[in-house]
Each structure stands twice: as structure tokens, then as C-alpha cells.
């Protein structure tokens, strides 16, 4: 049995939805279908979720909304017309959006969640109707009925463990269930959305709850590539990867899905495959806990991401000062700042942070408190850094990966601001100047893949 999830580009138009229906009905094991809100039909188009954010703001600031409601509903009726779904779709969906507006309460912390989730919720109803029109035994199911219970955290919901047992009760459903992604319900009955990559999270949760054999995640690319196509022409497709490798790659910049989206499936040790709705015959990228194939490349991918800064703290005999690292981390925690990496030497520590956390005032306060509480001999901050990650389980078994990678960067005069390797030796992280990010990725990719 399989859970299959379709992203926004896969359900953006009637043409795309025909492909979805064909993919699902081609395999009788595909019994549970999770759908996103309709995405962009063209590069100049808008995602339905973006239109819903506009709608929310228009309601919040008491602007005219009739035009926006028509534009949102038109995205669904265009598909409904192509599939000859009943005409009352337009009236029904218009009424649901008007209901959101009429019952809007700006003091309600869950108000935005209800607006955002309506994109997926309406689309699941439409997709179910399209399946039924084609003679397939399918039905829409609301996440509350399915049993997706989440924490009380608006726009950042977390699944509660009790959900999985409830979801499993649908394991033997005789109908194909069409499930809207992106949201669940709190114990108090509030609709609450997940964070980024919300529909991927729903698919992963449903797969774990139903204990299926495979979670298929369909998107608009053939799978996960060994490097970003914006830096490498025609990069290799990663055919096989472990959960930990994908976690490292998505953290370091790969954007096929949010780096935490697949955690429920990973924890349940359910294999995940990333495939292309527009090219379903392509084998895609299979992700499992481990592989016995010894021919896999020791490096599976090179990822990169910008928007980092580095703080360097230097102090003579720092390594002998008991508790100094704890005090530095306490300063960071008190300012509600998370850190990404913290390599150290005998007299210095470097802290890599995401720049988006630092306003001018927060940065000034951070440096002031480090100066006052740590009294360093040297203290500096460097902005405009990128992180490049070399990832692969096989690096543990092959000596020389670190020397090969640093030599490759040195040949291109890429100046390393930091190098960090985890104890599990699955990844090597380099911090570099952002203007050298492209050069670094290309250098590492062609060293290990060409």
C-alpha cells in the first residue's frame, strides 16, 4: 500500500490533474492521496496560497474582496469545467470563502491558518469530485475525520503522537481517500497549519500512521540532483540516498522539500521516493534508512545556502576556562538566537549564525554582552557568508575525502572561513564568502562526480 502526495505544480491546472488521475489509477496500491493547493500554471502566474494571503490581508484591513474571491474560485472552476464536475462548485467554494470573511476575528490566533488551509481543503474536495466523475471510487476526507491532531501552535503545528493510531483506523478503506495537506486540528478543535512544506508533512504523517510500504512524493522534477542546476548544467540524479543524507542536503540548501517535512516517515522507517508528475516513468530518488549497495558514490551531493554570518571569539587559554562555552551559548539563548555551527580551537571559537536572526539592535546587544561577560582578547563578526556541504555516508569508509575537497577549493582560490565535520562523518561543512559560492559548488561537484 502507498501514500502518494502531489505538490502545487502537479495540481495547478486541468491538464496537470489529468496526469495525477492517471498516475493514481495506474497503480492499485495507491490508496491515499494528499494534495497541495494549486500552484503556478506559468512563471508569471500566482499560487493559490499567495492569493489567499492577499485575501486575508484584504479582510484584515477592510479592503474590497469580491475581485479576489472571484480570482481564487476561478482557479478551481477552470479545472471543474474541464472535468465536467457539477456547476455548484463555484457557488459552494465562493460561499466557503465568504464564510471565512464573515466570521473573521483579528484577535483569533488561528485566523490566518483558516485562510491559508482553504487552498488545500478546497482542492481536495475538487480532486475527489474529478476522480468520481471519472468513475473512480474515491472521496474527500477532512484531516479532523482522518485523525490528524496537532499542537496549539498557529502556523507551526506539530503532530501529536496520538494521531497515528487514529489514522491507522483508515488502513482498510475501500475508497481512495483524497486528503488536503498542510493542516490538522488541535484538541480544542482549532484548525492549525504546519510550517513550510506543510503538505509534505501531511503526506509523511499519513504514511507513518497507515504504516504503508512506500510514500511517493510527486513534484515537478525527476528527483533530487547531486547539485543545484543553477550552478551545474545537467547534474547527476541521486538515485538512492539515506534519510540522514537527505536531511543534511536539505538543511544545507536543497529545496525539493522542507528539511523536516519527511521526519514522520523517516522515524517510521518508511521508504520515500521523489518522482516527477510530468515524467512518471523516471525512477526518481529513493530514500531509505540504509543501502547495502557498496558501489554507491562516497559523496551523494553538494549543497549550498547563503545568508550566514560568523562571530569569532579569541581568548588566550580559552580551552582552560571552565564553562566559557556554556556562558557564550547562554548569551545566544537569552537573545533567542539559534546557532548553526561552532568549531573551536585552543584559543578561539567561531559561531556561525543565520543573518536573518540579527537585526541591527540584536547584533549590537549580542556583541556587547559577549564583550562584557566573556572579555575576549579578540571579537569580530563577518557578514556575507555561505555554507557549502559535501554529503555522503560513504565518506566514513574512504580516506582522503576531506583532503580532496579542500585541495579542490584551494585550486580555485576559495578562501575557507570555517570547516566542520560531524562525528558521524556524513558531511563536511565549509563556510566561505558568498561571492564564491558558485565557484565552490562547481569545484566540489566536478571533483567527485566527473
N, C-alpha and C positions, 0 to 999 in steps of 0.2 A: 504494500500500500504506500502511496506517495501523497505528500502535500506539495502543491505547486503554487508559486506566487508570481504574479505579473506586475512589473513596475509601471510607472505612469506612461512611458512611451509605448508600452505594449497595448495599452487600452485607450490611446489618445484619439482614435478615430474608428469608424466602422470598418475600414479596411484592415486596421490592426486587430480589431476584435474578432474578425473572421479567422485570422491566424490563430488567435487564442483558442477559439472554439474547436478548431481543427486539431490543435496540439493536445487539448484535453481529451477529446473523443477518440483520438488515435491510440490511446493507452488506457485500458480499463482499470489500471491500478491508480490512476489519477482521480481521487475521490474527494479531495478537499482543495478548494481553490481560493486563494487570498488575493485580493485586488487592491491596487492603489487608486487614487483619484486620477482622472485623465491628465496626461502630461501635455507637452508641446507637440503640435502636429507639424510645425515648421520652426526654424530657428527664430523667426520673428513673432511666433505665437506666445501666448501666456499659458502657464499651468493653471488648472482649475484651483489649486490650493492658493496660488497667488491672487486670483480673483476673489477668493473667499476672504483673504486678509484685507483686500480693498473693501469688500462688503462690510466686514467687521468694523473697520475704521470709519466708514461712511455712517454706520449706525451709531457708533460711539460719538461722533462729532455732529450727528443730526444732519447729515448731508442727504441729498436725493439718492435713493437706492433702486428705483424701478429699473433704470437702464442696466445696472449691474446684475440685478436678478435675472433680467431677460438674457443677458450675455452668458451667465452661468448656466441657466437652464437650456439655452440653445446648444451648448456643448453636448448635452445628453440627448436632446430631441433629434439632433442631427444623426446620431447613432441609431436611436429608436426607429426613425423613419426608414433607414436602410434595412433594418431587420423586420419591418412591418409590425413592430410592437404597438400595442393599443395606444390610441391618441391621448388617453387620460394621463400619460406620463408627464406631459407638460403641465397640466393642472396640478397634479399631485406634487411634483417637485417644486413648483412655484409656491404652493401652499406650505411646504415644509420650510422653505427659506423665509417666507413671510412670518411663519410661526416663530422662527429664531429671532426675528426683528421685534415682533410684538412682545415677546417675553424676555427681552434683553434687560439685564440688570448690571450696570457697570461696576457695582460693588461685588458681584459674584466672581470669585477667583477662577471658576471653571467656565466663564462665559466664552472666552476665546477658544477653549477646547471644543465647545459645541459647534462653533462656526468652522473651525479647521477640519473636524472629523466628518462634516457633512459631505465633503468631496468624495471620500471613500464610501461612506454609507449610501449615498445616492447611487454611486456607480455599481456597488454590489447588487443593489436591487435591479438596476438596469441589466447588468450582465446575466443575472439569474433569469430575467424575462426573455433575454435573447436566446439563452440555452433552451428554455421551454418552448419558444417559438420554433426552434429547430428540431423539436421532438426529443430533446434530451431530458431525462428525469433529473431535474436539479431544482434547488430552492435557495433563496436568500436566508441567512441566519444572522441575527444580531449578536455581537460579542457578549452581551449580557446573557442571552439564552445559551450561548455556547459555553459560558462559564469563565470568561476572562475577567478575573478580579484583580484590581491593581491598587497601588498605594495612593494616598491622598496628596499627590504632588502634581499640580496642574502643569501641563506641557512637559512633564518629566516623569511620567508614571513608571513604576516598576511592577513587574508581575509578582503576585503573591503565590507562594508555593501551593496553597490550597486549590489553585486554579487547575492544576494539571490533572487531578483526579476527576474534577467536573468535566473537563474537556474529553477525557478518555471515554466517558459515557456515550460519546457520539461515534465511537470507533466503528461500530457495525451499521452505520447509517446506510439505508438502501438508496438514498438520493445523493447526488453530488451536491455538496454544500458550498455555497458561494459566500465568502466571509470578507467583510470590509476590514482592511488593515488599519493600523495607526492608533487604535484606541481600545480601551476597556472601560470597566465601571468600578468605582470604589464600593466598599461595603455599604456606604450610605446611599448608593445609587447614583452618584455623580458621574457623568461621562468625563473621562480623563484621558488625554492623549499621551503617547510616548514621545520621546525626544526625536532628534534627527533620525532618519532611516526607519520611521515608525512602522511602515508596512512590512519591511524586512523582519523587524522584531516580532510582529504578529505571526508571520509565517513560521518563524523559528519556534515560537511558543506553541503554536498549534502542532507542529511536527513533534515536539518533545512531549506534549500532552497526549497525543494519539499513539505515540511510540511506533511511528511509521518506519519503513525501511529506507526511505530516501526523502530529502527535502530538496525540491527543484526550484531554483530561483531564476526566473526568466527576466532578462533585461534587453538592452539594445546593442550589446557587444557579444562577441563569441566566447568570452570568458575573461579571465584575469591574465593580463600580459606581464611579461617579466620586467618591463619598464614602461614608463608613460609614453604613449605615441606622440605626445607633443615634443618629446626630446629625441625619440628613436623612431626612425622610419621602419614600419613593419616589424615591431618587436615580436619575439617568440611568445607563443601562447603557453601559459603554465598549465600543463595537462593534469598534474597531480600536485597537491600541496597538503600539508598537515594543518590542523587547527591553529597551532602556535605560529606557524609560518605566516598564515593569513592574518592573524592578529597583529603580528609585527609589521607586516606590509601595510595594512590599512591604517594602523596607528601612524606610520611614517609618511602617509600621503596618498596611498591608493584610494580611489573614490568610488569603486564599484558599489560599496555599501559602507554604512557607518561601522566603525571598528568594534562596537559592542553588540551589533544587531544580531549576530548569529550565536551569541553565547548560550541561549537556552538549548539549541540543537547541539552545540559542542559539548555542553555539560551532560546531555543525554547520550552522547556518542553516536548521534545520527549523522550519516554521511550527507554532505551538501554538494549539490552540483550547480554551477553557474552556467546558464545557457542563453542563447540568442533567439528571441521570438522570431526574428527575421531570417534566421538560418538555423532552424532546429536540428538539422542533421549534423551540425558540427558537434564534436564530442564535448566541448566546453571544458570547464575546470572542475575536477572532482576534489573535494576536501574531506579528509578523514583524520582520525586520530594519529594513525601511523601507516607507513607503507613498508613492505618488505623488499621492494624493488631496489637492488643495490646499484642499478645503472642510473638512478636519478642524479642530476647535477648537484654538486655540493651547495651551489647557490641557486635559489629558485627565482629571486627577483631583486631589483634595485629600486627603492622608493625614495621620494624626497618631498619635503614640505618646507615652506618659508614661514616667516613671521615669528622668529625666535630672537632672544637676546641672551647674553651671557654676563653673569656677575663673577668677577674674580676677587677672592679674598686671600690676601697673603699675610702671614704672621710667622715670625721666627719661632721654631719649636712648637708649631701648631699641633703636631702629632702627639705631643706630650701633655697637652692641655685637656684634661678630662672634662667631657661634657660640652666641648665647644660646638660640635656638630649639632647636638640637641638644641643648644641655645640659638644657633642660626636657623634651624628649622622651626623653632618656636616663634621667632620673629616673622618668618614667612607665613606660618599658620595664623598668627594673630591678625595679619593683614588680609587673610582669606585668599592667599595666593597658592596655587599649586606649582610644583616644580617638575621638570621632565627628566633631568639627568643631574648627577652630582659626582663627577670624578674628582679625585683628590690626590695630592702629593704630600710630602712630609711637611712642607711649609705653606701649602696653598690648597684652596678648594675652589672649584668652578661650579656655578649653578646655572643651568640652562632653563629658562622660563619662556612661556609663550607671551609675546609682547602685548597681545590683546588684553591681558590682565592688568597692565600697568598704565593707568592714567598718569599725567604729569605729577599730580599730587601724591599718588600712591608710590610712585617711583622715588620721589624726594623723601617721603617718610621711611620707605624701606632702607634707603642708603643711610639716612640719618640714624636709624635705630641700629643698624649694623656697626656704624662708626662708634656710636656711644656705648653699646653693650659688648662688642667684640674687641674694639680698639685695635684694628688691624694695622700692620705696617704699610699695607697697600690695599686699596679698594678702588675698583673701576667697573664700569658697565659698558658693554658693547652691543649696539643695536644692529639690525640688518643681517641677522644670521639665518642660515637654512640648515636643516638636518637631512643628511643622506644616510640611508640604511641599506646595508648589504645583508640579505636574509637567506638562511638555508640550514636545515637540520644537519646536512652532510658536512658542514664546516667543522663539526666536532671531531670527525674522523680523518680529516685531511689537514696535515700540517702545511703551513705556508700561506693560508688564505689571507691572513692579516698583512703579511709582508707583500704579497702580490697586489693587494688593494692599495696599500699606502704607496707602493712603487708606481702603480698606475696613476695615482693622483699627483705624485711628485713629478712624473714625466710631463704633466700638463700644467705644472706650476700652481696647483691648487693648494692654497695655504690652509692647513688644518688648525682650527681653533680649539678643537676638542676631539678626542677619540675615546669611545667607551664600548666595552664588550661585556655582555651579561655573563653570569656564572654558568648558564646553560649553554653558552657558545652558539646560540641560534642566530645571533645578529651582531653586526659591528656597526656602531653609530658614529658618524663623522659630523661635526659642526664646522661649517665653512661660511665664508662671506656669500650672501645671497646672489650676488652678481656672477658667482662661479658655479651656481647650482647645476645649470645645464651642462657645463663642461665636465663637472664631476660625475654626473649620472652617465653621460656618454662614455667617459673614460672607464668607469667600472663595468658598464654593460658590455662593452666590446672586449674587455679583458676576460670576462667569464662566460660570454655567450657567443663569441666569434673568434 
